[in-house]
Amino acid sequence: MPILRGPFWLRPDLVFPPTEAANDDGLLALGGDLSIERLLLAYSQGIFPWYDERSPILWWAPDPRFVLLPAELHVSRSLRQTLNRRPFRLTMDTAFERVIAHCGKVPREGQGGTWITSEMLDAYIALHHAGFAHSIEAWQGDELVGGLYGVSLGRAFFGESMFHLVPDASKVTFVSFVRQLERWGFEVVDCQIPTEHLRRFGAREIPRAQFNRQLDEAFRGPTLRGRWSFDGEVGEAS
């Protein structure tokens, strides 16, 4: 029996349609809320919110899915040289609200305008305080010059957005963070939507069914909740 295709309006209860019901663009469902419970349920099923202030909440499960396996991280020769110069001081979970605010000012590739609405900002700050959302920061002195944030469940990290105010800040942050995730045994970094920027780091598209299987494996590991920090040499050496 064929599966009905979405998008579907969500009911008040915490239930999502199966991801294979998403339409050809990957749109699965509309509506609902951004409560911690619903967001965690969504991520646990390979679903993420992405919308703007002109639309209801939109929930996506694209096929194929764009991911980076930490062991497959590619770093160009020029960026390795930049990393070796240690141009930034790197921290984790030190300035989450500032990082997401900066990301909210940066248009997402392929979309006009920001997608981090005030509702999204509040929801992910709540996820951060609950220990599931994390930020990574790049500093020059006391100035925040780059960073990224996302959600962690099991041994999977769901990247949401990044920004930079000076050249290479987001690149150094991203590479250093993925290296740290590999040291912690993380199995997959979800990049959601394909971009040439992340493709250069080794991210690639895989079938949604394969992505869901990878999540099942990643969720066998415990979720590292609470405040994160780099291993000393990683944070210092970028």
Secondary structure, DSSP 8 states (H G I E B T S, - for coil): -----S-EE--SSS----GGGS-TTSEEEE-----HHHHHHHHHTT-EE---TTS--EEE--SSEEEE-GGG----HHHHHHHHT--SEEEESSSHHHHHHHHTTS--TTSSS----HHHHHHHHHHHHTTSEEEEEEEETTEEEEEEEEEEETTEEEEEEEEESSTTHHHHHHHHHHHHHHHTT--EEEEES--HHHHTTT-EEE-HHHHHHHHHHHTTS----S-----HHHHHH-
